[in-house]
Every structure is written in C-alpha cells, then in structure tokens.
Amino acid sequence: MNQLTSVLRRASWVFFIVTLVGAHAAWASLRIQITRGIRVATPIAIIPFAWKVPGPHRVAVADVIAHDLSRTGLFKALPRHDLIQRPTRPGAINFLNWKALGMDYLVIGHIQPRQEGPGWLLIFHLYNVPAGNQVLAYAVPTSPKRLRLTAHYVSDLIFQKLTGQKAPFTSRIAYVESKAIGLTHRYRLMVADYDGHRARAVLRSSHPIVSPDFSPGGNRIAYVSFASGFPAIYVQNLKTGQRRRVLARTGLNETPVFTPGGHALLVTVSGSGGNAEIGRLDLQNGLLRILTHTPGINTEPAWFPGGRRMAFTSDRGGSAEIYVKHVHSGRTRRLTFKGHYNAAPAVSSTGGFIAYVARLEGLLRIARMNLKTGVIRILTPGPLDDSPSFAPGGALILFSAWQRGRRILETVSTRGHTIWPVRLPLGPKDSVTTPIWGPDLPGTPH
C-alpha cells in the first residue's frame, strides 16, 4: 500500500497484513469467481458527429461516447479506422453494411446552431442494426464549454436505454494528489469528471489530506486534514470554498462519511478505552453519538441506502473483517468469513452489493459480494489495490492501484470486469489516493 494510505487510513491493520503470507489456502471453500471479462461485449458503431457550427472543434464527441461505453466492458465500440461509412443523417444509413460488420447498434449525430437563442444543439440517433429501426433520438441543448459534458450525457442516455441501469458518465470523483518536492510533499484535494477531465484543486496543503466524501447533493465535501498537526475533520462548500472544522477531538478523527440526508457524518474516533469506534456526528449541533462499543478496531464505515444500516471494518473476531450493523436496533452481523483480511467496504446504490479490499494469494485485490447470493467476484489483479468506491448505478468501481512505484486511479466494470486507468494530469513522481465517486455533475441536463 502507498505509505500515506497505510499510515493514515490503516496503520492499525499492519500487523494483520504481516500474518497473511501463505494464508491463501483458507480461501479454498469460498465461492469465488475470478473472471477476465464477459465473452462477448455488445458491438456498437459510433460515427464521428458532423459539425454544422463555426469555429474549432475541440471535442471529439463520438470518441467520448465510445470511451464511456467501452469502459463498462458491456460494449465494444468499432474502431474509427474500421468504419466503412460515415453517415450523419438517418436517410444515409445502409443497414446491410453494418450487419455485415456484426454491429448490433449504430449511433449517428451532428452539432448545429440553435434556431432560437444562443448555443448549439447536439442531435443524435441510436439504431438497432439487425432490426433496422431507431430506438432512441434526442436533441440536447449545449454550448462550446459544455460540449464534453453533453457527450457524457448522450452516453448516459444510450447506456440507460440499452442496459436499464443508471449510468455514471456525468458524475464526479474526488481524490488526493501527493506531489514530492525534494524531501517534502504537497497535497491537493482534487475534484474531476469521472474520467479525469476538468480536474481542479479545491484545497492545497503542505500537510496530508485523506478520506474525502461527497455530500448527497454533491455541493459539499468532507475530508481529514493534518494541517493542525493532528487529524481533524472538515466540511467544505465546493462552490464558495468556505470550510468548517467539525471535529477535532483528542485521538482519532477519521473516515468521514455523509449520512444519506447530508445532516450528519459517520466518523472514526477514539473510544473511552482508546480503541477506534464509529460515531455519528450531527453537523447542526455538533453532538457525537458512539455507535460501536467493542474492544479493538472499528473503522471505515459505509451507509446502506436509507441510512438504517452501515457496513464497517472491525477486528473484533481476531482479524480484519466486514460487519453490518442496524444503527437503531444495534444488531450486528459479520459479513465476511473467508480469508484473513477483508476491509474498506463500499455499498452500491441499490444496497445489493458491497465492494471491498480482499487479501487473496498474498495480493490485495478489489472484490464484490452479491449480498443476496453470497457470491464473491474478484475484479482486479492487485497487488495493492485499495479504496473501492461504486459509481452511481453501480456499473463501475473506482479504486486506487499500485503501478511502477506510485498509486494511480483505475475503474473496473462490475459486469464486464474491464479495467481502465483514469487519465489524470500527474507528474512522474505524483501519487493519488483515497478516491471517492460522487453524484452527477451540477447542471447536467437530466
């Protein structure tokens, strides 16, 4: 694991990791599926869009859509050099040619000026090639500055129409960037589009920043800062930049997670016996209520939809495992049993799945558990994957991966199991840690 992550997020778990070499035999009876992708992704051709507006064309709309759909592993976009035709209007389509190429779907479109008022219209059509009919068509208002976001929105519409799932392409991510400058480090809390574009710093510091989390509306972000020499939790308004320190107790102040209503945080704090406990911090009156009361370590909380249950990591059974607690009744049950290290749970938006870090054959990898069937799928190869976070709708999981001596961000599809890097403007010695997936971008034309 990256030093910053291991020291600040999981320092207390180090002794578990040391004991795990050779523990892979304990996984023998576990229902695990290790897959390399679906056998056949749906073939789709996305024709370059025609431009009927003046000025430079800085966004390749068709490429953005192809990248979005391909990232899920459920679609395979036809490479541009294999396009035998480039129709941009419905009457120009020869469906026999696209059938011969084995395409299931075809997307065409163009950008034109709006007839009334400023701005542009992005008009697209989605066709079922074997049937030879149109299944979707939209005219979306846009502008030069919003064209890339509009292209993501088109991807959303296509994905939702063809899969029935909520799409993630107009959502945001947050992460912490660490830059080595001599013997010191500089840290930036970053917010970007889901694919890494339009990254901007919302906080800069010479002290570590960890564990960001978006509020449900996406207008605030919580995080841990060490600017005072000890961990303290802040909540910052992303529009105004105004921030407020909400928790600075003696000892631990870590892993802030907004409640579904956004009025409180789940946090990890030092309990009465000095051990790590999870509490609920009311952001209006500052009251902190401790929710766990067991010896050892209780940390890394994650809400289920509705806010009645939370998943968290605990060593109460002797090793790092994931538990689920009903907040009001207090009932707690252990969720993971196989292996000797299962931690950092994330809950899907439907509450039907959890993603987490699992130790398998000496490697830290991202796993996903179906809570209804109990089937576990190992989604990533390791060796030091960390911090899983579900996209809205659950089609993708964002995580931190170790590559060539530093940490980067990648996404893995939960059904297609395709792994793509998140392209970020990083220097050769920069690392990124503790990513989180947020809600849709403000102003998305949903």
Residue, then its C-alpha position, 0 to 999 in steps of 0.5 A: m500500500n502507498q505509505l500515506t494510505s497505510v499510515l493514515r487510513r490503516a496503520s492499525w491493520v499492519f500487523f494483520i497484513v504481516t500474518l497473511v503470507g501463505a494464508h491463501a489456502a483458507w480461501a479454498s471453500l469460498r465461492i469465488q469467481i475470478t473472471r477476465g471479462i464477459r465473452v462477448a461485449t455488445p458491438i456498437a458503431i459510433i460515427p464521428f458527429a458532423w459539425k454544422v457550427p463555426g469555429p474549432h472543434r475541440v471535442a471529439v464527441a463520438d470518441v467520448i461516447a465510445h470511451d464511456l461505453s467501452r469502459t463498462g466492458l458491456f460494449k465494444a465500440l468499432p474502431r474509427h479506422d474500421l468504419i466503412q461509412r460515415p453517415t450523419r443523417p438517418g436517410a444515409i444509413n445502409f443497414l446491410n453494411w453494418k450487419a455485415l460488420g456484426m454491429d448490433y447498434l449504430v449511433i449517428g449525430h451532428i452539432q448545429p446552431r440553435q434556431e432560437g437563442p444562443g448555443w448549439l444543439l447536439i442531435f443524435h440517433l441510436y439504431n438497432v442494426p439487425a432490426g433496422n429501426q431507431v430506438l432512441a433520438y434526442a436533441v440536447p441543448t449545449s454550448p462550446k464549454r459544455l460540449r464534453l459534458t453533453a457527450h457524457y450525457v448522450s452516453d448516459l442516455i444510450f447506456q440507460k436505454l440499452t442496459g436499464q441501469k443508471a449510468p455514471f458518465t456525468s458524475r464526479i470523483a474526488y481524490v488526493e494528489s501527493k506531489a514530492i518536492g525534494l524531501t517534502h510533499r504537497y497535497r491537493l484535494m482534487v475534484a474531476d469528471y469521472d474520467g479525469h477531465r476538468a480536474r481542479a484543486v479545491l484545497r492545497s496543503s503542505h500537510p496530508i489530506v485523506s478520506p474525502d466524501f461527497s455530500p448527497g447533493g454533491n455541493r459539499i465535501a468532507y475530508v481529514s486534514f493534518a494541517s493542525g498537526f493532528p487529524a481533524i475533520y472538515v466540511q467544505n462548500l465546493k462552490t464558495g470554498q468556505r470550510r468548517r472544522v467539525l471535529a477535532r477531538t483528542g485521538l482519532n478523527e477519521t473516515p468521514v462519511f455523509t449520512p444519506g440526508g447530508h445532516a450528519l457524518l459517520v466518523t472514526v474516533s477514539g473510544s473511552g478505552g482508546n480503541a477506534e469506534i464509529g460515531r455519528l456526528d450531527l453537523q447542526n449541533g455538533l453532538l457525537r453519538i458512539l455507535t460501536h462499543t467493542p474492544g479493538i478496531n472499528t473503522e471505515p464505515a459505509w451507509f446502506p441506502g436509507g441510512r438504517r444500516m452501515a457496513f464497517t471494518s472491525d477486528r473484533g473476531g481476531s482479524a480484519e473483517i466486514y460487519v453490518k450493523h442496524v444503527h437503531s436496533g444495534r444488531t450486528r452481523r459479520l459479513t465476511f468469513k473467508g480469508h484473513y483480511n477483508a476491509a474498506p467496504a463500499v455499498s452500491s446504490t441499490g444496497g445489493f452489493i458491497a465492494y471491498v479490499a480482499r487479501l487473496e494469494g498474498l495480493l490485495r485485490i478489489a472484490r464484490m459480494n452479491l449480498k443476496t447470493g453470497v457470491i464473491r467476484i474478484l475484479t482486479p489483479g492487485p497487488l495493492d489495490d485499495s479504496p473501492s468506491f461504486a459509481p452511481g448505478g453501480a456499473l463501475i468501481l473506482f479504486s486506487a492501484w499500485q503501478r511502477g512505484r506510485r498509486i494511480l486511479e483505475t475503474v473496473s466494470t462490475r459486469g464486464h470486469t474491464i479495467w481502465p486507468v483514469r487519465l489524470p494530469l500527474g507528474p512522474k513522481d505524483s501519487v493519488t489516493t483515497p478516491i471517492w465517486g460522487p453524484d452527477l455533475p451540477g447542471t447536467p441536463h437530466 
